Amino acid sequence: MKTQELVKIKNLKVNYPLQSDFNRMSKKEYIQALCDVNLDIYKGEILGLVGESGCGKSTLGKAILKLIPAEGMIFYENENIQDFKPEEMKNFRKKAQMIFQNPYASLDPRMTVYKILREPLVVHGIRDKSVINKKIHRIIDLTGLTEEDLKRYPHEFSGGQRQRIAIARALILEPEFLVADEPVSALDVSIQAQIITLLKELKEKLDLTILFISHDLGVVKYLCDRIAVMYLGNIAETAISDELFSNPAHPYTKALISAVPSIHNNKTKRINLSGDLPSPKNPPTACKFHTRCPYSTDICSIEEPRAVQITKSHYVKCHLCSER
């Protein structure tokens, strides 16, 4: 397991402002999307980020790449990107790219595939046609596209092919780090398998580091080296993939894993959580999970749990683990 930090996130916060259409003079309210997130991403790994819809996974991915404003520190190769000037930020864009969730919305319908792949190169100062063509042909070979595909428009492709185009666009600048925001959730199951296999192959061939955001634990278990579990804007638990599934420590993680369907004789009892995910506009105090936790005690609603190290690479934020 590689442990050289490529990305280090410290005390990251994101609040989305709410504005009433009826009374613009009213007091400003905020949705707390991320709250004091701390996370390390190691060079050469695929880190899975899982959790319920609305827990802040996509927000975290966008904040890491500075696509949305955030408070806190985001270190990339020991440099805080929050302090980057425009030229430094432009250079950072070459190193870190994003694959968006919806291939139907993330590609410009007015541009051919060739123009879609050429655009990032031109923006970053590569204008020699022979160099552009060489880079484009290399990337379509890697992503399973063809020469004929370069002349076509996005609407002429299936969802899986569009996602291949989106992956090719993200890789055209030869980045080191990818944020993949649920890249297979909008695809059929058979096509999902192809894209997941492609990402795994590209990671090995190009020595990529990937933050893979998903709500599908089965996919994450197969693809990722480590997994971080997010709940209501907080990282609840992180561990190596096998260890997280064999020895989950946080009650929320246990509930997620118990809900994964299996064709084998599964002796794990299904854990049903009471209530819905609380509103990030008014999140619970202290431990954010205590309103749904079957093991909650008095301290859970009074004091926020600290991160406890269980093994060398297994961390959990839970009072129950602190007591043990």
C-alpha positions in Angstrom: 0.0 0.0 0.0 1.5 3.3 -1.1 1.5 6.1 1.6 3.0 9.1 -0.2 0.5 11.9 0.1 -0.6 13.5 -3.2 -3.6 15.4 -1.8 -4.1 16.4 1.8 -7.4 18.0 2.9 -7.5 19.8 6.3 -10.6 21.3 7.9 -12.4 21.8 4.7 -15.8 23.6 4.9 -18.3 24.4 2.2 -21.6 26.3 2.9 -24.1 27.0 0.1 -26.1 30.2 0.7 -29.9 30.1 0.6 -31.9 33.1 -0.6 -35.6 33.4 -0.3 -37.4 34.6 -3.5 -40.1 36.2 -1.4 -38.0 38.2 1.1 -34.6 39.2 -0.1 -34.1 41.3 3.0 -34.3 38.3 5.3 -31.3 36.9 7.2 -29.0 34.8 5.0 -29.2 31.0 5.6 -26.8 28.4 4.6 -26.7 24.7 3.8 -23.7 23.1 5.4 -22.4 20.8 2.7 -19.0 20.0 4.2 -17.9 20.4 7.8 -14.3 20.1 8.9 -13.4 17.4 6.4 -9.9 15.9 6.8 -8.7 13.4 4.2 -5.5 12.1 2.7 -5.2 10.7 -0.9 -2.1 8.7 -1.6 -0.2 8.7 -4.8 -1.1 5.8 -7.1 -4.2 4.7 -5.3 -7.9 4.7 -6.1 -9.7 6.1 -3.1 -13.5 5.4 -3.0 -15.8 8.0 -1.5 -19.2 6.6 -0.5 -22.3 7.7 1.3 -26.0 8.5 0.8 -27.2 11.0 -1.8 -26.9 14.6 -0.4 -24.0 13.8 2.0 -21.5 16.0 0.2 -19.5 13.6 -2.0 -19.7 15.6 -5.2 -19.2 18.8 -3.3 -15.9 17.5 -1.9 -14.7 16.4 -5.3 -15.4 19.8 -6.8 -13.9 21.6 -3.8 -10.6 19.6 -4.1 -10.3 20.8 -7.7 -11.3 24.4 -6.7 -14.4 24.3 -8.9 -16.4 25.7 -6.0 -15.2 28.0 -3.2 -14.3 26.4 0.1 -12.7 27.2 3.5 -9.8 25.3 4.8 -6.6 23.9 3.2 -6.2 21.7 0.2 -2.6 20.6 -0.4 -1.5 19.1 -3.7 2.1 17.9 -3.6 2.5 19.9 -0.4 1.3 23.2 -1.9 -1.9 24.8 -0.8 -4.0 25.3 -3.9 -6.2 27.8 -2.0 -3.2 30.2 -2.3 -2.6 29.7 -6.0 -2.6 32.7 -8.4 -4.4 32.4 -11.8 -1.2 31.1 -13.6 -0.5 28.6 -10.9 -4.1 27.5 -11.0 -3.9 27.0 -14.8 -0.9 24.7 -14.3 -2.7 22.8 -11.6 -5.5 22.1 -14.1 -3.1 20.1 -16.2 -2.3 17.9 -13.3 -5.8 17.4 -11.9 -9.0 16.8 -13.9 -12.6 15.7 -13.4 -14.9 13.1 -15.0 -18.5 14.3 -14.4 -21.4 12.1 -13.6 -23.7 12.8 -16.5 -22.1 12.2 -20.0 -25.3 13.6 -21.6 -24.8 17.0 -20.0 -21.0 17.3 -19.7 -20.2 17.3 -23.5 -20.9 20.3 -25.8 -23.5 19.1 -28.3 -22.2 21.6 -30.9 -18.7 20.2 -31.0 -17.4 17.1 -32.7 -15.3 14.7 -30.6 -12.2 16.0 -32.3 -12.9 19.6 -31.2 -13.9 18.4 -27.7 -10.5 16.7 -27.3 -8.6 19.5 -29.0 -10.1 22.4 -26.9 -8.1 21.7 -23.6 -4.9 21.4 -25.6 -5.4 24.8 -27.3 -6.4 26.5 -24.0 -3.2 25.3 -22.5 -1.1 26.7 -25.3 -0.6 23.6 -27.6 -1.4 24.8 -31.1 0.8 22.7 -33.3 -1.6 20.6 -35.4 0.7 17.6 -35.6 1.2 17.6 -31.8 -2.5 17.9 -31.2 -3.3 15.0 -33.6 -0.6 12.8 -32.0 -2.1 13.4 -28.5 -5.7 12.9 -29.7 -4.9 9.6 -31.5 -3.0 8.3 -28.4 -5.9 9.0 -26.1 -8.6 7.5 -28.3 -6.5 4.3 -28.6 -6.3 4.2 -24.8 -10.1 4.8 -24.3 -11.4 2.5 -27.0 -12.6 5.2 -29.4 -12.0 5.1 -33.2 -10.8 7.5 -35.9 -14.3 7.6 -37.3 -15.6 8.7 -33.9 -13.6 11.9 -34.0 -15.9 13.3 -36.8 -19.2 12.6 -34.9 -21.2 14.7 -32.4 -22.0 13.6 -28.8 -25.7 12.9 -29.6 -24.7 10.2 -32.1 -23.2 8.1 -29.3 -24.6 5.8 -26.5 -24.1 6.7 -22.9 -21.2 4.4 -22.5 -19.4 5.8 -25.5 -20.1 9.4 -24.3 -18.5 8.5 -21.0 -15.4 7.2 -22.9 -15.3 10.6 -24.6 -15.5 12.4 -21.3 -12.7 10.2 -19.9 -10.6 10.9 -23.0 -11.1 14.7 -22.5 -10.1 14.4 -18.9 -6.9 12.6 -19.8 -5.9 14.6 -22.9 -3.6 16.9 -20.8 -1.9 13.8 -19.2 -3.0 14.6 -15.6 -1.7 12.8 -12.5 -5.0 13.0 -10.5 -8.6 12.3 -11.5 -11.8 13.0 -9.6 -14.4 10.6 -11.0 -17.8 11.8 -9.8 -20.2 8.8 -10.1 -19.0 8.1 -13.7 -21.1 5.0 -14.1 -24.3 5.8 -12.2 -26.1 6.9 -15.4 -25.2 3.8 -17.4 -26.6 0.4 -17.8 -25.1 -2.3 -15.7 -23.3 -4.1 -18.5 -21.8 -0.8 -19.7 -20.9 0.1 -16.1 -18.6 -3.0 -16.0 -16.8 -1.8 -19.2 -16.2 1.7 -17.9 -15.0 0.4 -14.5 -12.6 -2.0 -16.2 -11.4 0.8 -18.5 -10.7 3.1 -15.5 -8.7 0.3 -13.8 -6.6 -0.3 -16.9 -6.0 3.4 -17.4 -4.9 3.8 -13.7 -2.2 1.1 -14.2 -1.1 2.3 -17.7 -0.9 6.0 -16.8 0.0 5.7 -13.1 -3.0 7.8 -12.1 -4.3 8.6 -8.7 -8.2 8.6 -8.6 -10.8 9.8 -6.2 -13.8 7.6 -7.2 -17.1 8.9 -5.9 -20.0 6.4 -5.8 -23.0 5.2 -3.9 -22.5 1.7 -5.1 -20.5 -0.3 -2.5 -20.2 -3.3 -4.8 -18.4 -1.2 -7.4 -16.2 0.5 -4.8 -15.2 -2.8 -3.3 -14.0 -4.1 -6.6 -12.2 -1.0 -7.9 -10.8 0.9 -4.9 -7.7 0.4 -2.7 -9.1 2.4 0.2 -12.6 3.7 1.1 -13.8 6.8 2.9 -17.3 6.8 4.2 -19.1 10.2 4.3 -22.1 11.1 6.3 -23.7 14.6 6.3 -20.6 16.5 5.2 -18.2 14.5 7.5 -15.8 11.6 7.0 -17.0 8.9 9.4 -14.5 6.1 8.6 -11.6 5.4 6.3 -9.9 2.0 5.8 -8.4 -0.3 3.2 -11.2 -1.8 1.1 -10.9 -5.4 2.4 -10.6 -4.3 6.0 -13.6 -1.9 5.8 -15.9 -4.7 4.5 -14.5 -7.4 6.9 -14.3 -5.2 10.0 -16.5 -2.0 9.7 -16.3 0.0 12.9 -18.8 2.9 12.5 -22.5 2.1 12.9 -23.2 3.9 9.7 -20.7 1.9 7.8 -22.1 -1.3 9.2 -25.6 -0.2 8.1 -24.4 0.5 4.5 -22.6 -2.8 4.2 -25.5 -4.7 5.6 -27.7 -3.3 2.8 -25.4 -4.6 0.0 -27.2 -7.4 -1.8 -25.3 -10.7 -2.2 -25.9 -13.9 -4.1 -24.0 -15.8 -1.3 -25.5 -17.0 2.0 -25.2 -13.7 3.8 -25.3 -14.2 7.6 -25.0 -10.4 8.2 -28.2 -9.1 9.7 -29.7 -6.2 7.8 -29.4 -3.0 9.9 -32.3 -0.6 9.3 -31.7 3.0 10.1 -34.6 5.0 11.6 -35.6 8.3 10.0 -34.3 10.1 7.0 -31.0 11.9 6.4 -31.2 15.1 8.5 -31.2 18.4 6.6 -27.8 20.0 6.1 -29.5 23.3 6.7 -30.0 22.3 10.3 -27.6 19.4 11.0 -27.6 17.6 14.4 -25.1 18.8 17.0 -22.0 16.8 18.1 -22.1 13.4 16.3 -24.1 14.0 13.2 -25.2 10.4 13.1 -26.6 10.2 16.6 -30.2 10.9 15.5 -30.3 7.6 13.5 -27.8 5.5 15.4 -29.1 2.4 17.1 -26.2 2.6 19.6 -26.4 6.3 20.5 -25.7 7.3 24.1 -25.9 10.7 25.9 -22.4 11.8 24.9 -23.2 11.4 21.2 -25.5 14.4 21.3 -23.2 16.5 23.5 -19.6 16.0 22.2 -18.3 15.6 18.7 -16.3 12.4 18.4 -12.6 12.5 17.4 -10.9 10.3 14.8 -9.6 7.1 16.4 -7.0 4.9 14.8 -8.0 1.2 14.9 -5.2 -0.2 12.8 -2.4 1.3 10.7 -4.7 2.5 8.0 -8.2 2.3 9.7 -9.7 5.5 11.2 -13.2 6.0 12.6 -15.0 8.9 14.3 -17.2 7.3 16.9 -17.6 7.5 20.7 -18.1 3.8 20.8 -14.7 3.1 19.3 -13.1 5.8 21.6 -14.4 4.0 24.7 -13.0 0.7 23.4 
